[in-house]
Amino acid sequence: MKWVTRKNANVDRIACPWLIRRFVDREAEFLFVPGDEVMAVAEREGAIPFDVKGVELGHVDGRCSFESIIVKYGLKDPALQRLAQIVHGADVSEDRGIVPEAAGLYAAAHGFALLFGEDDREKLQLETPLYDALYRWCQSQIGA
């Protein structure tokens, strides 16, 4: 399945593809396009839009897009719930202090953005092990 979001990805738009590939659609293909083209590309490509204003898999009811994907696909894993708090805090500046790890993820994600600019595919490839490690850490924190 194809998934589409805004280009120049950072925190949520990198965390979401990680989540989708690991727990929703292992064969997912991600398209990163200018924000004003997301809906047209979604329609033309039959892609699922995420992390854009006004979509189900975006910021809804105080959730970040990562959390909206967890809700939509009924992901009940407690380690994912813990990771969702970290992603939320890193993505939503008003909630940065929700858990201490959020500030670290924010710093790391923005460091990748500074290093690789708008090369979203490179950021996704390089940050995937970071999310794997955070998820494993979350599992250890809940005793999994």
C-alpha positions as CSV (number, residue, x, y, z in Angstrom):
1,M,0.0,0.0,0.0
2,K,1.1,3.6,-0.6
3,W,1.1,6.2,2.2
4,V,1.6,9.9,1.6
5,T,2.6,12.8,3.8
6,R,4.3,16.2,3.6
7,K,8.0,16.4,2.6
8,N,10.8,17.6,5.0
9,A,9.8,15.0,7.5
10,N,10.7,15.3,11.2
11,V,9.7,13.5,14.4
12,D,6.1,12.3,13.7
13,R,6.6,11.9,9.9
14,I,9.5,9.6,10.5
15,A,8.0,7.8,13.5
16,C,4.8,7.1,11.6
17,P,6.4,5.2,8.7
18,W,8.4,3.2,11.3
19,L,5.1,2.3,13.1
20,I,3.3,1.5,9.8
21,R,6.1,-0.8,8.5
22,R,6.5,-2.6,11.8
23,F,2.9,-3.0,12.8
24,V,0.5,-2.2,10.0
25,D,1.9,-2.7,6.5
26,R,5.3,-4.3,6.1
27,E,5.3,-3.6,2.4
28,A,4.4,0.1,2.8
29,E,5.7,2.6,0.2
30,F,6.0,6.2,1.5
31,L,5.6,9.3,-0.7
32,F,6.9,12.6,0.7
33,V,5.4,15.5,-1.3
34,P,4.7,19.3,-0.8
35,G,2.0,19.8,1.8
36,D,-0.4,21.4,-0.7
37,E,-0.2,18.3,-2.9
38,V,-0.8,15.5,-0.4
39,M,-4.5,15.1,-1.0
40,A,-4.2,15.2,-4.8
41,V,-1.4,12.6,-4.6
42,A,-3.4,10.5,-2.2
43,E,-6.3,10.4,-4.6
44,R,-4.2,9.9,-7.8
45,E,-2.0,7.1,-6.2
46,G,-4.6,5.5,-4.0
47,A,-2.4,6.4,-1.0
48,I,-3.4,6.8,2.6
49,P,-2.6,10.4,3.8
50,F,-1.0,10.9,7.2
51,D,0.2,13.7,9.3
52,V,-1.6,16.4,7.4
53,K,-4.3,18.7,8.6
54,G,-7.8,17.3,8.4
55,V,-7.1,13.6,7.9
56,E,-7.9,10.7,10.2
57,L,-4.3,9.8,10.7
58,G,-3.2,13.3,11.7
59,H,-3.3,15.4,14.8
60,V,-6.8,14.7,16.1
61,D,-8.3,15.2,19.5
62,G,-5.0,16.1,21.1
63,R,-3.2,13.1,19.6
64,C,-0.2,13.3,17.3
65,S,-0.3,11.3,14.1
66,F,1.6,8.4,15.6
67,E,-1.1,8.0,18.3
68,S,-3.9,8.3,15.7
69,I,-2.4,5.4,13.8
70,I,-2.3,3.3,17.0
71,V,-6.0,4.1,17.6
72,K,-7.1,3.5,14.0
73,Y,-5.4,0.1,13.8
74,G,-6.2,-1.0,17.3
75,L,-2.6,-1.5,18.4
76,K,-2.7,-2.5,22.0
77,D,1.0,-3.2,22.7
78,P,1.9,-1.4,26.0
79,A,5.4,-0.8,24.8
80,L,3.9,1.1,21.8
81,Q,1.8,3.1,24.2
82,R,4.9,4.1,26.0
83,L,6.7,5.0,22.8
84,A,3.7,7.0,21.7
85,Q,4.1,9.2,24.8
86,I,7.7,9.9,23.8
87,V,6.8,10.6,20.1
88,H,3.9,12.9,21.2
89,G,6.2,14.9,23.5
90,A,8.9,15.2,20.9
91,D,6.4,16.3,18.2
92,V,4.0,18.6,20.2
93,S,6.1,21.4,21.6
94,E,3.5,22.2,24.3
95,D,3.8,18.7,25.6
96,R,7.6,18.3,25.4
97,G,7.9,17.6,29.2
98,I,5.3,14.8,29.1
99,V,8.1,12.2,29.6
100,P,11.8,12.9,29.9
101,E,12.7,10.9,26.8
102,A,10.7,13.2,24.6
103,A,13.3,15.9,24.8
104,G,16.0,13.5,23.7
105,L,14.0,12.2,20.8
106,Y,13.3,15.8,19.8
107,A,17.0,16.6,19.8
108,A,18.0,13.5,17.9
109,A,15.3,13.9,15.3
110,H,16.2,17.5,14.7
111,G,19.8,16.5,14.5
112,F,19.0,14.2,11.6
113,A,17.0,17.0,10.0
114,L,20.0,19.3,10.2
115,L,22.3,16.6,8.8
116,F,20.0,15.5,5.9
117,G,17.7,18.4,5.2
118,E,14.8,17.4,3.0
119,D,16.2,13.9,2.1
120,D,13.3,12.2,3.8
121,R,14.2,8.7,2.5
122,E,17.7,9.0,4.0
123,K,16.3,10.2,7.3
124,L,13.8,7.4,7.4
125,Q,16.4,4.8,6.7
126,L,18.9,6.2,9.3
127,E,16.3,6.8,12.0
128,T,14.6,3.4,11.8
129,P,17.2,1.8,14.1
130,L,16.6,4.7,16.5
131,Y,12.9,3.8,16.7
132,D,13.7,0.1,16.9
133,A,16.0,0.8,19.9
134,L,13.4,3.1,21.6
135,Y,10.7,0.5,21.1
136,R,13.0,-2.2,22.6
137,W,13.8,0.1,25.5
138,C,10.0,0.7,26.0
139,Q,9.5,-3.1,26.1
140,S,12.2,-3.4,28.8
141,Q,10.5,-0.7,30.9
142,I,7.2,-2.5,30.9
143,G,8.8,-5.9,31.6
144,A,8.3,-7.4,28.1
